[in-house]
């Protein structure tokens, strides 16, 4: 039996929520409390803390599982204003 693990990534984005390049990922981040999480909610909360450090452009936080599927957890930091979806 395999267990699903969750991670978060922060990417440079635009207003249409198209991502251009990953700038940080929980699996190799000094700003993450750990590389993987037991739930998407746990990964999202940790990723929000890191997202607050990116405020000069538009950045998008997304949560994904170890199979590569993205969850519905998403937030955008548009020059310091964070919107959660």
SULGIPE-V632639 format. One record per residue. N is the residue number from 1. PHI is phi in degrees with one decimal (none if undefined). PSI is psi in degrees with one decimal (999 if undefined). Layout:
BEGIN
[[N:PHI:PSI] [N:PHI:PSI]]
END
This chain:
BEGIN
[[1:none:126.7] [2:-101.6:145.4] [3:-104.2:139.3] [4:-79.2:130.7] [5:-115.0:152.1] [6:-121.9:148.6] [7:-137.0:168.2] [8:-125.0:155.7] [9:-138.5:148.2] [10:-118.7:127.0] [11:-125.9:150.4] [12:-66.5:136.1] [13:-139.1:-176.9] [14:-131.5:-178.6] [15:-65.7:-20.6] [16:-88.8:8.1] [17:63.8:31.3] [18:-91.2:130.2] [19:-95.1:147.2] [20:-110.8:-45.4] [21:-157.6:144.3] [22:-75.0:131.0] [23:-105.8:-20.0] [24:-160.3:145.4] [25:-139.9:140.6] [26:-60.6:-25.2] [27:-72.7:-16.9] [28:-140.5:35.7] [29:-110.4:139.8] [30:-79.6:-15.7] [31:-90.8:-2.0] [32:-97.7:144.6] [33:-71.8:-24.4] [34:-164.6:164.4] [35:-73.3:-36.6] [36:-133.1:160.7] [37:-131.5:158.9] [38:-78.5:-23.9] [39:-139.5:156.6] [40:-64.7:-32.7] [41:-63.5:-43.6] [42:-63.5:-43.4] [43:-64.8:-41.1] [44:-62.2:-45.9] [45:-62.5:-40.1] [46:-68.2:-41.9] [47:-64.7:-33.2] [48:-60.8:-36.7] [49:-62.1:-43.0] [50:-70.6:-36.7] [51:-60.2:-32.3] [52:-63.1:-19.4] [53:-81.0:-10.4] [54:-108.7:103.3] [55:-137.9:7.4] [56:-87.2:-19.8] [57:-138.6:-152.8] [58:-107.2:125.0] [59:-128.9:145.4] [60:-121.4:132.9] [61:-98.4:130.5] [62:-133.3:148.5] [63:-110.4:133.7] [64:-134.9:160.8] [65:-102.9:176.4] [66:-72.4:-0.1] [67:-100.2:-0.6] [68:92.0:2.4] [69:-84.3:134.6] [70:-88.0:141.4] [71:-88.3:-176.9] [72:-85.4:3.7] [73:-83.7:117.8] [74:-153.2:145.4] [75:-145.9:151.8] [76:-124.6:134.1] [77:-108.1:105.4] [78:-101.1:90.6] [79:53.2:45.1] [80:101.7:-11.5] [81:-103.7:113.1] [82:-91.9:127.6] [83:-118.7:126.8] [84:-99.1:141.0] [85:-116.4:999]]
END
